[in-house]
Amino acid sequence: MKKLLVLAVVAAAAVPSLAAAAPAAVVPAAGVSAVAAAAEPPSFVATPVKSYPAFDANQAVAVDARYFYAVNNRTITKHDRRTGEPLLQFAGDTDGPFEHLDSGAVVGSKLYAVHSNYPEYPMASSIEVFDTRTMRHVGTHSFGIERGSLTWLDRHDGAWWAGFANYDNPREDGSGELYGETYNTQVVKLNDNFEVVAGWTIPKAILDKFKPMSNSGGSWGPDGRLWLTGHDLGEAYVMKLPEAGAELRWVATVDLPDVQGQGIAWDRSTAKNPTFWAISRSAQQVRSFTMPVKSIVDPVAKGWQVNGPGSFRR
C-alpha cells in the first residue's frame, strides 16, 4: 500500500495544470539518478487561445496578420483568422511535382513552403514560393539531394534558417538501411541565395524523443529563441544558438495541449501579443497559444572558465 501511495504522488506531480506558467516539477524515475534528471531543462505549459476547424491541417500551419495557411501534402488552404473561413486553396495535382509539403513561413507577401520527396530515396528537397494574396505558385529553389529531408524554413536576423530531417525508419527500397538516421538531423543557416553558411545538431536527448521520426517544425520566437517540434509529440523545445560547439542549447520544453508535433509558426505580425500556432492532426484543427516566454530563463553557465596560477586543471 505504501508503494502505491508513492506512485500516486509521483504521477500527480508529473501532470501540470493548463494554466501553469511556472516550471513543472521534475521527478526522477525509478533507477534514474537525480543528476541525470536534473540535466533536462525546465518544463512549462502553453495556454490555448483559439481553435479553428481546418480540413487539411495535416502537415503544418503558417500565419500572418490576417490569415492562416493550413498545409497538407499537396495543398495549402488560406483561412480568415477572424472567422476561420477557408478562402483560397493551392492544390497540386496527384501526378504533378508536389509530393510532400512539410511546412511554411510567411515573409512579406510571400509564403515560403518547404517540400520533399519523403519517403522516397535518395532524399530530395526544395523551397516553393506562393503569393499570399492569390495563392499562386511564383517561385522555386531546388536543393536536389542534400543533407536530408527539408522539413521547415524561417527568416530571422537577416538570414534563412531550415531543418533537414533524417529518420530511423527503414527505407522503402528493401535495402534494410535506415532513412538517414535520426541523429543526422540538423538545423542550418542559409544566406539569401539559400546556400548553407552554418549548421548545428539537435541534442540527442531530444532526438531520442523524436525517434523513429525527426524534427518536423521550427520557428524563431519573439524572444529570440528557436522553437522546434517533432513529428508526434505535443511539445515544443526552446533552443538557443551555442556560444561554442556545434550543438544547439536546450533551454526549456513547453507542453502543447491537443497538438501532435508537425509544422509550427510564430505570429510575429504584432509585437504586443505574439501567438504561437500549431495543428492537431487528429482533430483537423489549427490552434493558437500564448507562451510563457517571460518565465523561460537562459542558462547562465557558459561551460568553461579561465584558470590562473594555482588553479590549473591537471
C-alpha positions as CSV (number, residue, x, y, z in Angstrom):
1,M,0.0,0.0,0.0
2,K,2.9,2.4,0.8
3,K,4.4,1.8,-2.7
4,L,1.0,2.6,-4.3
5,L,0.7,5.9,-2.4
6,V,4.2,6.9,-3.5
7,L,3.5,6.1,-7.2
8,A,0.2,8.1,-6.9
9,V,2.1,11.2,-5.6
10,V,4.7,11.0,-8.4
11,A,2.0,10.6,-11.0
12,A,0.1,13.6,-9.7
13,A,3.3,15.8,-9.6
14,A,4.0,15.0,-13.2
15,V,0.7,16.3,-14.6
16,P,0.9,20.1,-14.9
17,S,-2.1,22.5,-14.9
18,L,-3.0,24.0,-18.3
19,A,-2.8,27.5,-16.7
20,A,0.6,26.9,-15.2
21,A,3.3,29.3,-16.2
22,A,5.9,28.1,-13.8
23,P,8.3,25.2,-14.4
24,A,6.7,21.8,-13.9
25,A,8.3,19.6,-11.2
26,V,10.8,17.1,-12.4
27,V,10.6,13.8,-10.5
28,P,13.4,11.3,-11.1
29,A,12.0,8.0,-12.4
30,A,12.9,4.7,-10.6
31,G,16.5,3.8,-11.2
32,V,17.4,7.3,-12.6
33,S,19.8,9.4,-10.6
34,A,19.0,13.0,-9.6
35,V,22.0,14.2,-11.6
36,A,20.6,12.6,-14.8
37,A,17.1,14.0,-14.2
38,A,18.4,17.5,-13.5
39,A,20.2,17.5,-16.9
40,E,16.8,18.1,-18.6
41,P,15.8,21.8,-18.7
42,P,12.6,23.1,-17.0
43,S,9.1,22.4,-18.5
44,F,6.2,24.8,-19.0
45,V,2.7,24.7,-20.4
46,A,1.3,26.7,-23.3
47,T,-2.1,28.4,-22.8
48,P,-4.7,27.8,-25.6
49,V,-6.2,30.8,-27.2
50,K,-8.3,29.7,-30.1
51,S,-9.0,26.6,-32.3
52,Y,-10.1,26.6,-35.9
53,P,-11.6,23.8,-38.0
54,A,-9.1,23.1,-40.9
55,F,-9.8,20.1,-43.1
56,D,-6.3,19.9,-44.4
57,A,-4.3,20.8,-41.3
58,N,-2.2,17.6,-41.7
59,Q,1.4,18.9,-42.0
60,A,1.7,22.4,-40.7
61,V,0.4,25.9,-40.3
62,A,1.8,29.3,-41.5
63,V,0.4,32.6,-40.3
64,D,0.4,36.4,-40.9
65,A,-1.6,39.3,-39.5
66,R,-5.0,38.5,-41.2
67,Y,-4.8,34.9,-42.4
68,F,-3.5,31.4,-41.5
69,Y,-2.5,28.8,-44.0
70,A,-3.2,25.1,-43.4
71,V,-0.6,22.9,-45.1
72,N,-1.2,19.3,-46.4
73,N,1.0,17.2,-48.7
74,R,-0.2,18.8,-51.9
75,T,-2.5,21.6,-50.8
76,I,-2.2,24.9,-48.9
77,T,-5.5,26.5,-47.8
78,K,-5.8,30.2,-46.9
79,H,-8.2,30.9,-44.0
80,D,-9.6,34.1,-42.5
81,R,-8.1,34.4,-39.0
82,R,-11.2,36.2,-37.6
83,T,-13.8,33.6,-38.8
84,G,-11.7,30.6,-39.7
85,E,-13.4,30.5,-43.1
86,P,-11.4,28.9,-46.0
87,L,-10.9,31.5,-48.7
88,L,-8.4,30.1,-51.4
89,Q,-6.5,26.9,-51.9
90,F,-3.4,26.0,-53.9
91,A,-3.9,22.4,-55.0
92,G,-1.2,20.3,-56.6
93,D,-2.2,17.5,-59.0
94,T,-1.6,14.0,-57.8
95,D,0.7,13.3,-60.7
96,G,2.4,16.8,-60.5
97,P,5.7,17.9,-59.0
98,F,4.3,18.4,-55.4
99,E,4.7,15.3,-53.3
100,H,5.2,16.3,-49.6
101,L,4.8,19.9,-48.5
102,D,6.1,19.9,-44.9
103,S,5.6,23.4,-43.5
104,G,5.6,27.1,-44.4
105,A,6.5,30.6,-43.3
106,V,5.1,33.9,-44.4
107,V,7.7,36.6,-45.1
108,G,6.3,39.8,-46.5
109,S,3.7,39.0,-49.2
110,K,5.2,35.5,-49.9
111,L,4.5,32.1,-48.3
112,Y,7.7,30.0,-48.4
113,A,6.8,26.3,-48.2
114,V,9.3,23.5,-47.9
115,H,8.9,20.4,-50.0
116,S,10.5,17.0,-50.1
117,N,10.0,13.6,-51.8
118,Y,9.6,11.8,-48.5
119,P,9.5,8.7,-48.2
120,E,11.4,8.2,-51.5
121,Y,15.1,7.8,-51.5
122,P,17.6,9.4,-52.1
123,M,16.1,12.4,-50.2
124,A,15.5,15.5,-52.4
125,S,14.1,18.8,-51.2
126,S,13.0,22.2,-52.5
127,I,11.5,25.5,-51.4
128,E,8.3,26.5,-53.1
129,V,7.1,30.2,-53.1
130,F,3.5,31.4,-53.2
131,D,1.8,34.8,-53.4
132,T,-0.3,35.0,-50.3
133,R,-2.9,37.2,-52.0
134,T,-3.6,34.9,-54.9
135,M,-2.2,31.6,-53.6
136,R,-0.4,31.2,-57.0
137,H,2.9,29.5,-57.2
138,V,5.5,32.1,-58.0
139,G,8.9,30.6,-57.4
140,T,11.1,27.6,-56.6
141,H,14.5,26.8,-55.3
142,S,15.8,23.2,-55.5
143,F,18.4,21.7,-53.2
144,G,18.4,18.4,-55.1
145,I,19.9,15.7,-52.9
146,E,21.1,17.4,-49.8
147,R,21.6,16.9,-46.0
148,G,18.3,15.1,-45.5
149,S,14.7,15.9,-46.0
150,L,13.8,19.6,-45.7
151,T,11.0,20.0,-43.1
152,W,10.9,23.7,-42.1
153,L,12.1,27.2,-43.1
154,D,12.0,30.5,-41.3
155,R,13.5,34.0,-41.7
156,H,15.4,35.5,-38.7
157,D,18.1,38.1,-38.1
158,G,18.7,38.8,-41.8
159,A,19.1,35.1,-42.8
160,W,17.1,32.0,-43.6
161,W,17.1,29.0,-41.2
162,A,16.0,25.5,-42.0
163,G,15.7,22.0,-40.7
164,F,17.0,18.9,-42.6
165,A,15.5,15.8,-41.0
166,N,16.7,12.2,-41.1
167,Y,14.8,9.2,-39.8
168,D,15.3,5.8,-38.2
169,N,12.5,4.4,-40.3
170,P,13.7,1.8,-42.8
171,R,13.9,2.9,-46.4
172,E,11.2,1.6,-48.7
173,D,13.6,0.3,-51.3
174,G,14.0,-3.0,-49.4
175,S,17.7,-2.4,-48.7
176,G,17.3,-2.7,-44.9
177,E,19.1,0.7,-44.5
178,L,17.6,3.5,-42.3
179,Y,16.2,6.6,-43.9
180,G,19.2,8.8,-43.0
181,E,19.2,8.0,-39.2
182,T,17.6,10.5,-36.8
183,Y,20.9,11.5,-35.2
184,N,21.9,13.1,-38.5
185,T,19.2,15.7,-38.3
186,Q,20.5,19.2,-38.3
187,V,19.5,22.9,-38.3
188,V,21.2,25.1,-40.8
189,K,21.6,28.9,-41.5
190,L,21.3,30.0,-45.1
191,N,22.1,33.2,-47.0
192,D,19.8,35.0,-49.4
193,N,20.7,32.5,-52.1
194,F,19.7,29.6,-49.9
195,E,23.4,28.5,-49.5
196,V,24.3,26.9,-46.2
197,V,26.7,29.0,-44.2
198,A,26.5,27.2,-40.8
199,G,24.9,24.2,-39.2
200,W,24.1,22.7,-35.8
201,T,22.9,19.4,-34.4
202,I,20.0,18.9,-32.0
203,P,20.7,17.4,-28.6
204,K,20.4,13.6,-28.7
205,A,18.0,13.6,-25.7
206,I,15.5,15.5,-27.9
207,L,16.2,13.3,-31.0
208,D,15.6,10.3,-28.8
209,K,12.1,11.7,-28.2
210,F,11.6,12.1,-31.9
211,K,12.6,8.6,-32.9
212,P,11.9,6.9,-35.3
213,M,10.8,10.1,-36.9
214,S,12.6,13.5,-36.7
215,N,12.4,17.3,-36.4
216,S,9.2,18.5,-38.2
217,G,8.8,22.1,-37.2
218,G,10.9,25.2,-36.4
219,S,10.1,28.9,-35.9
220,W,12.0,31.8,-34.3
221,G,10.1,33.3,-31.5
222,P,9.8,37.0,-30.4
223,D,12.1,36.0,-27.5
224,G,15.0,35.5,-29.9
225,R,14.9,31.7,-29.3
226,L,14.4,28.9,-31.8
227,W,11.4,26.7,-31.2
228,L,11.4,23.2,-32.5
229,T,8.8,20.4,-32.7
230,G,8.9,16.7,-33.6
231,H,6.6,14.6,-35.7
232,D,4.3,13.2,-33.0
233,L,4.7,14.7,-29.5
234,G,2.8,17.7,-28.2
235,E,5.9,19.5,-27.1
236,A,7.9,22.5,-28.3
237,Y,11.7,22.6,-27.5
238,V,13.1,26.0,-26.8
239,M,16.6,26.4,-28.2
240,K,19.5,28.9,-28.2
241,L,22.5,29.0,-30.5
242,P,25.5,27.8,-28.6
243,E,28.4,30.2,-27.7
244,A,30.8,27.4,-28.8
245,G,30.5,24.0,-30.4
246,A,28.1,22.5,-32.9
247,E,25.1,21.5,-30.8
248,L,22.0,23.8,-30.1
249,R,21.5,24.6,-26.4
250,W,18.2,23.2,-25.0
251,V,16.7,25.9,-22.7
252,A,13.2,24.7,-21.9
253,T,10.3,22.4,-23.0
254,V,6.7,23.7,-23.4
255,D,3.8,21.3,-23.4
256,L,1.3,21.9,-26.3
257,P,-2.2,20.7,-25.3
258,D,-4.0,18.7,-28.0
259,V,-1.1,19.0,-30.5
260,Q,0.8,16.2,-32.2
261,G,4.0,17.8,-33.3
262,Q,4.3,18.8,-37.0
263,G,5.0,22.3,-38.5
264,I,4.6,25.4,-36.3
265,A,4.6,29.1,-36.7
266,W,5.1,32.2,-34.5
267,D,2.8,35.1,-35.4
268,R,5.3,38.0,-35.5
269,S,2.9,40.5,-37.1
270,T,2.4,42.2,-33.7
271,A,5.0,42.8,-31.0
272,K,2.3,43.4,-28.4
273,N,0.6,40.0,-28.4
274,P,2.6,37.4,-30.3
275,T,1.0,34.0,-30.5
276,F,2.3,30.5,-31.3
277,W,0.4,28.4,-33.9
278,A,0.3,24.6,-34.3
279,I,-2.0,21.9,-35.6
280,S,-4.0,19.0,-34.3
281,R,-3.9,16.3,-37.0
282,S,-6.4,14.1,-35.1
283,A,-8.9,16.9,-34.7
284,Q,-8.2,18.5,-38.0
285,Q,-7.7,21.9,-36.3
286,V,-5.4,24.8,-36.3
287,R,-4.6,26.0,-32.7
288,S,-3.1,29.2,-31.3
289,F,-1.4,29.6,-28.0
290,T,0.2,32.1,-25.7
291,M,3.6,31.0,-24.5
292,P,5.3,31.7,-21.1
293,V,8.3,33.3,-22.8
294,K,9.0,35.7,-19.9
295,S,9.2,32.8,-17.5
296,I,11.9,31.0,-19.5
297,V,15.4,31.9,-18.4
298,D,18.5,31.2,-20.4
299,P,21.2,29.2,-18.6
300,V,24.0,31.3,-17.2
301,A,26.9,28.9,-17.2
302,K,29.0,29.0,-20.4
303,G,30.6,25.6,-19.9
304,W,34.1,26.8,-19.4
305,Q,36.4,29.1,-17.3
306,V,39.8,30.6,-17.4
307,N,42.2,29.4,-14.7
308,G,45.1,31.3,-13.2
309,P,48.3,30.0,-11.4
310,G,47.4,27.7,-8.6
311,S,44.1,26.6,-10.1
312,F,45.3,24.9,-13.3
313,R,43.4,21.7,-14.1
314,R,45.8,18.8,-14.2
